[in-house]
């Protein structure tokens, strides 16, 4: 399945506490199963973005559905298709 990386920023939605924000990911994971999308890794990060999410989706349409679902929780996500470095090395080696 293709891999995608999402840079996530918390929008203006008010969360009652940090625990509520952290617990959202369980709800999001469950909802993404409807689109056969699986979160592989998620990290809270310092800097311009608040979270990085790595997920697999069967196709781009499912990745778009994942992004829209996450945005429905008050999180803004910039989504990028990702290629693992071994596959990238194979592609470069073919040149």
C-alpha distances in whole Angstrom, upper triangle without the diagonal:
4,6,10,13,16,20,21,25,27,29,33,32,34,33,36,35,32,31,31,28,27,26,24,21,22,22,19,17,18,18,15,14,16,13,10,9,10,12,12,15,18,21,24,26,29,29,29,26,26,22,19,16,12,10,6,6,5,8,10,13,11,11,15,15,14,17,19,19,20,22,24,25,27,24,24,20,19,16,14,11,11,11,12,16,15,13,16,19,18,18,21,22,22,24
4,7,10,13,17,19,23,25,27,31,30,33,32,35,34,31,31,30,27,26,26,24,21,22,22,19,17,19,19,15,15,17,14,12,10,11,12,12,14,17,20,23,24,27,27,26,23,23,20,17,14,11,9,6,6,6,7,8,12,10,9,13,14,13,15,18,18,18,21,23,24,25,22,21,18,16,13,11,7,8,8,10,14,14,12,13,17,16,16,19,21,20,22
4,7,10,14,16,20,22,24,28,28,30,29,32,31,28,28,27,24,23,23,21,18,20,21,17,15,18,18,14,15,17,14,13,10,10,10,9,11,13,16,19,20,23,23,22,20,20,17,13,11,7,6,4,7,9,9,10,13,11,9,13,14,12,13,17,17,16,19,21,22,23,20,19,15,14,10,9,6,5,7,8,12,13,12,13,16,17,16,19,21,21,23
4,7,10,13,16,19,21,25,25,27,26,30,28,26,26,25,22,21,22,19,16,19,19,16,15,18,17,14,15,17,14,13,10,10,9,10,11,12,14,17,17,20,20,19,16,17,14,11,8,6,5,6,7,10,10,9,12,11,8,10,12,10,10,14,15,14,16,18,19,20,17,15,11,10,7,6,4,5,8,10,14,16,14,15,18,19,18,20,23,23,25
4,7,10,13,16,18,22,22,25,24,27,26,23,23,23,20,19,20,18,15,18,19,15,15,18,18,15,17,19,16,16,12,12,10,10,9,10,11,14,14,17,16,15,13,13,10,7,6,5,6,9,11,14,14,12,15,13,10,12,14,11,10,14,15,13,15,18,18,18,15,13,9,8,6,5,6,6,10,11,14,17,16,16,19,21,20,21,24,25,26
4,6,10,13,15,18,19,21,21,24,23,20,21,20,17,16,18,16,13,16,17,13,14,17,16,14,17,18,16,17,13,13,10,12,10,9,10,12,12,15,15,13,10,11,8,6,5,6,8,11,12,16,15,13,15,14,10,11,13,10,8,12,13,10,11,15,14,14,11,9,6,5,4,6,9,10,13,15,17,20,20,19,22,24,23,24,27,28,29
4,7,10,13,16,17,19,19,23,21,19,20,19,16,16,18,16,14,18,18,15,16,20,19,17,20,22,20,20,16,16,13,14,12,10,10,10,10,12,11,9,6,8,6,5,7,9,11,15,16,20,19,17,18,17,13,14,16,13,10,13,14,11,12,15,15,14,10,8,5,5,7,8,12,12,16,17,19,22,22,21,24,26,25,26,29,30,31
4,7,9,13,14,16,15,19,18,16,17,16,12,13,15,13,12,16,16,13,15,18,17,16,19,21,19,20,17,16,13,15,13,10,10,9,10,11,11,9,6,6,5,6,7,11,13,16,17,21,20,18,19,17,14,14,15,12,10,12,12,9,9,12,11,10,6,6,4,7,9,11,15,16,19,20,22,26,25,25,28,30,29,30,33,34,34
4,6,10,11,13,13,17,16,14,16,15,12,13,16,13,14,17,17,15,17,20,19,18,22,23,22,23,20,20,17,19,16,13,12,10,10,11,10,8,5,5,7,9,11,14,16,20,21,24,23,21,22,20,17,17,17,15,12,14,14,10,10,13,11,9,6,5,6,9,12,15,18,19,23,24,26,29,29,28,31,33,32,33,36,37,37
4,7,7,9,10,13,13,12,14,12,9,11,14,12,13,16,16,14,17,20,18,18,22,23,23,24,21,21,18,20,18,14,13,11,12,12,12,10,8,7,8,12,13,17,18,22,22,26,25,23,23,22,19,18,18,16,13,14,14,10,9,11,9,7,5,6,9,12,15,18,21,22,26,27,29,32,32,31,34,36,35,36,39,41,41
4,6,8,10,14,15,14,16,14,12,14,16,14,15,19,18,16,19,21,20,20,24,24,24,26,23,23,21,23,21,18,17,15,15,16,15,12,11,10,12,15,16,20,21,24,24,27,26,24,24,23,20,18,19,17,14,14,14,11,9,11,9,6,5,6,10,13,16,19,23,24,28,29,32,35,34,33,37,39,37,38,41,42,43
4,6,9,12,14,14,17,15,12,16,17,15,18,21,19,18,22,23,22,23,26,27,26,29,26,26,24,26,24,21,20,17,18,18,17,15,14,13,15,18,20,23,24,27,28,31,30,27,27,26,23,22,21,20,17,16,17,14,12,12,11,7,9,10,14,16,20,23,26,28,32,33,35,39,38,37,40,42,41,42,45,46,46
4,6,10,12,13,15,12,10,14,15,13,15,18,16,16,19,21,19,20,24,24,25,27,24,25,22,25,24,20,20,17,19,19,19,17,15,14,15,18,19,23,23,26,27,30,29,27,26,25,23,21,20,19,17,16,15,13,11,10,8,6,8,11,14,17,20,24,27,29,32,33,36,39,39,38,41,43,42,43,46,47,47
4,6,9,10,13,10,9,13,14,13,16,18,17,17,21,22,21,22,26,26,27,29,27,26,24,27,25,21,20,18,19,19,20,19,17,15,17,20,21,25,26,29,29,32,32,30,29,28,26,24,23,22,20,19,18,15,14,13,11,9,11,14,17,20,23,27,30,31,35,35,38,41,41,40,43,45,44,45,48,50,50
4,5,7,9,6,6,10,11,10,13,16,15,15,19,20,19,21,24,25,26,28,25,25,22,25,22,19,18,16,18,18,19,19,17,14,15,19,20,23,24,27,28,31,32,30,29,27,25,25,23,21,20,19,17,15,15,14,11,10,11,15,17,21,23,26,29,30,34,34,37,40,40,39,42,44,44,45,48,49,50
4,7,8,7,8,11,12,12,15,17,16,18,21,22,22,24,26,27,29,30,28,27,25,27,25,21,20,18,20,20,22,22,20,17,18,22,22,26,27,30,31,34,35,33,33,30,29,28,27,24,23,23,21,18,18,17,14,13,15,18,21,25,27,30,33,33,37,37,39,42,43,42,45,47,47,48,51,52,53
4,5,5,7,9,10,11,14,16,16,18,20,21,22,24,26,28,29,30,27,26,23,25,23,19,18,15,17,18,20,20,18,15,16,20,21,24,26,29,30,34,35,33,33,30,29,28,27,24,23,23,21,19,19,19,15,14,15,19,21,24,26,29,32,32,35,35,37,40,41,41,43,45,45,46,49,50,51
4,5,5,6,9,10,12,14,15,16,18,20,21,22,25,27,28,28,25,24,21,22,19,16,14,12,14,15,17,18,16,12,13,17,18,21,23,26,28,32,33,31,31,29,27,27,26,23,22,22,20,17,18,18,15,14,14,17,19,22,24,27,29,29,32,32,34,37,37,37,40,42,42,43,46,47,48
4,5,5,6,9,11,12,13,15,16,18,19,21,23,25,26,27,24,22,19,21,19,16,15,13,16,17,20,21,18,14,14,18,18,21,22,26,27,31,32,31,31,28,26,27,25,22,22,23,20,17,19,19,15,15,15,19,20,23,25,27,29,29,32,32,34,37,37,38,40,42,42,43,46,48,49
4,5,5,6,10,11,11,13,15,16,17,19,21,23,24,25,23,21,19,21,19,16,16,14,17,18,21,21,18,14,15,18,18,21,22,25,26,29,30,29,29,26,25,25,23,20,20,20,17,15,16,15,12,12,13,17,18,22,23,26,29,29,32,32,35,37,37,38,40,42,42,44,46,48,49
4,6,5,8,10,11,11,14,16,16,17,20,22,23,23,21,19,17,19,17,13,13,11,14,15,17,17,14,11,11,14,14,18,19,22,24,27,28,27,26,24,22,22,21,18,17,18,15,12,13,14,10,10,10,14,15,18,20,23,25,26,29,29,31,34,34,35,37,39,39,40,43,44,45
4,5,6,8,10,11,12,14,16,17,19,21,22,22,19,18,15,16,14,11,10,9,12,15,17,18,15,11,10,13,13,16,17,21,22,26,27,27,26,24,22,22,21,18,18,19,16,13,15,16,12,13,12,15,16,19,20,23,25,25,27,27,29,32,33,33,35,37,37,39,41,43,44
4,5,6,7,9,11,12,13,15,17,19,21,21,18,17,14,16,15,12,13,12,16,18,21,21,18,14,13,15,15,17,18,21,22,25,27,26,26,23,22,22,21,17,18,19,16,13,16,15,12,14,13,17,17,21,21,24,26,26,29,28,31,33,34,34,37,39,39,40,43,44,45
4,5,5,6,9,10,11,12,15,16,18,19,16,15,13,16,14,12,13,13,16,18,20,20,16,13,12,14,13,16,16,19,20,23,24,23,23,20,19,19,17,14,14,15,12,10,12,11,8,10,10,14,14,18,18,21,23,24,27,27,30,32,32,33,36,37,37,39,41,42,44
4,5,5,6,9,10,10,12,15,16,16,13,12,9,12,11,9,11,11,15,18,20,20,16,13,11,12,10,12,12,15,17,20,21,21,21,18,16,17,16,12,13,14,11,9,12,13,10,12,11,14,14,17,17,19,20,21,24,24,27,29,29,30,32,34,34,36,38,39,41
4,5,5,6,9,10,11,14,15,15,13,12,10,13,12,11,13,14,18,21,23,23,20,17,14,15,13,15,14,16,17,20,22,23,22,19,18,19,17,14,16,16,13,12,15,14,12,15,14,17,17,20,19,22,23,23,25,25,28,30,30,31,34,35,36,38,40,41,42
4,6,5,6,9,10,12,14,15,13,13,12,15,15,14,16,16,20,23,25,24,20,18,16,17,14,16,15,17,17,20,22,22,21,17,17,18,15,13,14,14,11,10,13,12,10,13,13,16,16,20,19,22,23,24,27,27,30,32,32,33,36,37,37,39,41,42,44
4,5,5,6,9,11,12,13,10,10,9,13,13,12,14,15,18,21,23,22,18,16,13,14,11,13,12,14,14,17,18,18,17,14,13,14,12,9,11,11,8,7,10,10,8,12,11,13,13,16,16,18,19,21,23,24,27,29,29,30,33,34,33,36,38,39,40
4,6,5,7,10,11,10,8,7,7,10,11,11,14,16,19,22,24,23,20,17,14,14,11,12,10,12,12,15,17,18,17,14,13,15,13,10,12,13,10,10,13,13,12,15,14,16,15,17,16,18,19,19,22,22,26,27,27,28,31,32,32,34,36,37,39
4,6,5,8,10,10,9,9,10,13,15,14,18,19,22,26,27,27,23,21,18,18,15,15,13,14,14,16,18,19,18,14,15,16,13,11,14,14,11,11,15,14,13,17,16,19,18,20,19,21,22,22,25,25,29,30,29,31,34,34,34,37,39,39,41
4,5,6,8,10,9,10,11,15,16,16,19,20,23,26,27,26,22,21,18,18,15,16,13,14,13,15,17,17,15,12,13,14,10,9,12,11,8,9,12,11,11,15,15,17,16,19,18,20,21,22,25,26,29,31,30,31,34,35,34,37,39,39,41
4,5,6,7,5,7,8,12,14,14,17,19,22,25,26,25,21,20,17,16,13,13,10,10,9,12,13,14,13,9,10,11,8,6,10,10,7,9,12,12,12,15,14,16,14,17,15,17,17,18,21,22,26,27,26,27,31,31,30,33,35,35,37
4,5,5,5,7,9,12,15,16,19,22,24,28,29,28,24,23,20,19,15,15,11,11,10,11,14,15,14,10,12,14,11,9,13,14,11,13,16,15,16,19,18,20,18,20,18,19,19,20,22,23,26,27,26,28,31,31,31,34,36,36,38
4,6,7,10,13,16,18,19,22,24,27,30,31,30,26,25,22,21,18,17,14,13,11,12,14,15,13,9,12,13,10,9,13,13,10,13,16,15,16,19,19,20,19,21,19,21,20,22,24,25,29,30,28,30,33,33,32,35,37,37,39
4,5,9,12,15,17,18,22,24,26,29,30,28,25,24,21,20,16,15,12,10,8,8,10,11,9,6,8,10,7,7,11,11,10,13,15,15,16,19,18,19,17,18,16,17,17,19,21,22,26,27,25,27,30,30,29,32,34,34,36
4,7,10,12,16,17,21,24,26,29,30,29,26,25,21,20,16,14,11,8,6,7,10,12,11,7,10,12,10,9,13,14,13,15,18,18,19,22,20,21,19,20,17,18,16,18,19,20,24,25,23,25,28,28,27,30,32,32,34
4,7,9,12,14,17,20,22,26,26,25,22,21,18,16,12,11,7,6,5,7,9,11,11,7,7,10,9,7,11,12,11,12,15,16,16,19,17,18,15,16,13,15,14,15,17,18,22,23,21,23,26,26,26,28,31,31,32
4,6,9,11,15,18,20,24,25,25,21,20,16,14,10,9,6,5,7,10,12,14,14,10,10,13,12,9,12,15,13,13,16,17,17,20,18,18,16,17,14,15,14,15,16,17,20,21,20,22,25,25,25,28,30,30,33
4,6,7,11,14,16,20,22,21,18,16,13,11,7,6,4,6,9,12,14,15,16,13,11,14,13,10,12,15,13,12,15,17,16,18,15,16,14,15,13,14,14,14,16,16,19,21,20,22,24,25,25,28,30,31,32
4,7,11,14,16,20,22,22,18,17,13,11,8,6,5,7,10,14,16,17,18,15,13,17,17,13,15,18,17,15,18,20,19,21,18,19,16,17,15,15,14,13,14,13,16,18,18,19,22,23,24,26,27,29,31
4,7,10,13,16,18,19,16,14,10,8,6,5,7,10,13,17,18,19,20,17,15,18,18,14,15,19,17,15,18,20,18,20,17,17,15,16,14,15,15,13,15,14,16,18,19,20,22,24,25,26,28,30,31
4,7,10,13,15,16,13,11,7,6,4,6,9,12,15,19,20,20,21,18,16,18,18,14,14,17,16,13,16,18,16,17,14,15,13,14,14,15,16,15,17,16,19,21,22,22,25,27,27,28,31,32,33
4,6,10,12,14,11,8,5,5,6,9,12,16,18,22,23,22,24,21,18,20,21,17,16,19,18,15,17,19,17,17,14,15,14,15,15,16,17,16,19,18,20,22,23,23,26,28,28,29,31,33,34
4,7,10,11,9,6,4,7,9,12,15,19,21,25,26,25,26,23,20,22,22,18,17,20,19,15,17,19,16,16,13,14,13,15,16,18,20,19,22,21,23,26,27,26,29,31,31,32,34,36,37
4,7,9,7,5,5,7,10,13,17,20,23,27,27,25,27,25,22,23,24,20,19,21,21,17,18,21,18,17,14,15,14,15,16,17,20,19,21,21,22,25,26,25,27,30,30,30,33,35,36
4,7,7,6,8,10,14,17,20,24,26,30,30,28,30,28,25,25,26,23,21,23,23,20,20,23,20,19,16,16,16,16,18,19,22,21,24,23,24,28,29,27,29,32,32,32,35,37,37
4,6,7,9,11,15,18,21,24,27,30,30,28,29,28,24,25,26,23,21,23,23,20,20,23,21,19,16,15,15,15,17,18,21,21,24,24,24,28,29,27,29,32,32,31,34,36,36
4,7,9,11,14,17,20,24,25,29,28,25,27,26,22,22,24,21,18,21,21,18,17,20,19,17,14,12,12,12,15,16,20,20,23,24,24,28,29,27,29,32,31,31,34,36,35
4,6,8,11,14,17,20,22,26,25,23,24,23,19,19,21,18,15,18,18,14,14,17,16,14,11,9,9,10,13,14,18,18,21,22,23,27,27,26,28,31,30,30,33,35,35
4,7,10,14,16,20,22,26,25,24,25,23,20,20,21,17,15,17,17,13,14,16,14,12,9,10,10,12,14,16,19,19,22,23,24,28,28,27,30,32,32,32,35,37,37
4,6,10,13,16,19,22,22,21,22,20,17,18,18,15,13,16,15,12,13,16,14,13,10,10,9,11,12,14,17,16,19,20,22,25,25,25,27,30,29,30,33,34,35
4,7,10,14,16,20,20,19,20,18,15,16,17,14,13,16,16,12,14,17,15,15,12,11,9,10,10,11,13,13,16,16,18,21,21,21,24,26,25,26,29,31,31
4,6,10,12,16,17,16,17,15,12,14,15,11,11,14,13,11,13,16,14,15,12,12,9,10,9,10,12,12,14,15,17,20,20,20,23,25,25,26,29,30,31
4,7,10,14,15,14,16,14,11,14,15,11,12,15,15,13,16,18,17,18,15,15,12,12,10,10,10,9,11,11,14,17,17,17,20,22,21,23,26,27,28
4,7,10,12,12,14,11,9,12,12,9,11,14,13,12,15,17,17,19,16,16,12,13,10,10,10,10,12,12,16,18,17,18,21,22,22,24,26,27,29
4,7,9,10,12,9,8,12,12,10,12,15,15,14,17,19,19,21,19,18,15,15,12,11,10,10,11,12,16,17,16,17,20,21,20,23,25,25,27
4,6,7,9,6,6,9,10,8,11,13,13,14,17,18,19,21,19,18,15,15,12,12,10,11,13,15,18,19,18,19,22,22,21,24,27,26,28
4,7,8,6,8,11,11,11,14,16,16,17,20,21,22,24,22,22,19,18,15,14,12,13,14,16,20,20,18,20,23,22,21,25,26,26,28
4,6,5,6,9,10,11,13,15,15,17,19,20,22,24,22,20,17,17,13,13,10,13,14,17,20,21,18,19,23,22,21,24,26,25,26
4,5,5,6,9,10,10,12,14,15,16,18,20,22,20,18,15,14,10,10,9,12,14,17,20,22,19,19,23,23,21,24,26,25,27
4,5,5,6,9,10,11,12,14,15,17,19,21,19,18,15,15,12,13,12,15,18,21,24,25,23,23,27,26,25,27,30,29,30
4,5,5,6,9,10,10,12,14,15,17,19,18,17,14,15,12,13,12,15,17,20,23,24,22,23,27,26,25,28,30,30,31
4,5,5,6,9,10,11,12,14,16,17,15,14,11,11,8,9,9,12,15,17,21,22,20,21,24,25,23,26,28,28,29
4,5,5,6,9,10,11,12,15,16,14,13,10,10,8,10,11,14,17,20,23,26,23,23,27,27,26,28,31,31,31
4,5,5,6,9,10,10,13,15,14,13,12,13,11,14,14,17,20,22,26,28,26,26,30,30,29,31,34,33,34
4,5,5,6,9,10,11,13,12,12,10,11,9,12,13,15,18,20,24,26,24,25,28,29,28,30,33,33,34
4,5,5,6,9,10,11,9,8,6,8,7,10,12,15,18,21,24,26,25,25,28,29,28,30,33,33,34
4,5,5,6,9,10,9,9,9,11,10,14,16,18,22,24,27,30,28,28,32,33,31,33,36,36,37
4,5,5,7,10,9,10,10,13,12,16,17,20,23,25,28,30,29,29,33,34,32,35,37,37,39
4,5,5,7,6,7,7,11,11,14,16,18,22,23,27,29,28,28,32,33,32,33,36,37,38
4,5,5,5,5,7,10,11,15,18,20,24,26,28,31,30,30,33,35,33,35,38,38,39
4,6,7,9,10,14,15,18,21,23,27,28,32,34,33,33,36,37,36,38,41,41,42
4,6,9,11,14,16,19,22,23,27,28,31,34,33,33,37,38,37,39,42,42,43
4,7,10,13,15,19,22,24,28,29,32,35,34,34,37,38,37,39,42,43,43
4,6,10,12,16,19,20,24,26,28,31,30,30,33,35,34,35,38,39,40
4,7,10,13,17,19,22,24,27,30,29,28,31,33,32,33,36,37,37
4,6,10,13,15,19,21,23,26,25,24,28,29,28,29,32,33,33
4,7,10,13,16,19,21,24,23,22,25,27,25,26,29,30,30
4,7,9,13,16,18,21,20,19,22,24,22,24,27,27,28
4,6,10,13,15,18,16,15,19,20,18,20,23,24,24
4,7,10,13,15,13,13,16,17,16,17,21,21,21
4,7,9,12,10,10,13,15,13,15,18,19,20
4,6,8,7,6,10,11,10,12,15,16,17
4,6,6,6,9,10,11,12,14,16,18
4,5,5,6,9,10,10,12,14,16
4,5,5,6,9,10,10,13,15
4,5,5,6,9,10,11,13
4,5,5,6,8,10,11
4,5,5,6,9,10
4,5,5,6,9
4,5,5,7
4,5,6
4,5
4
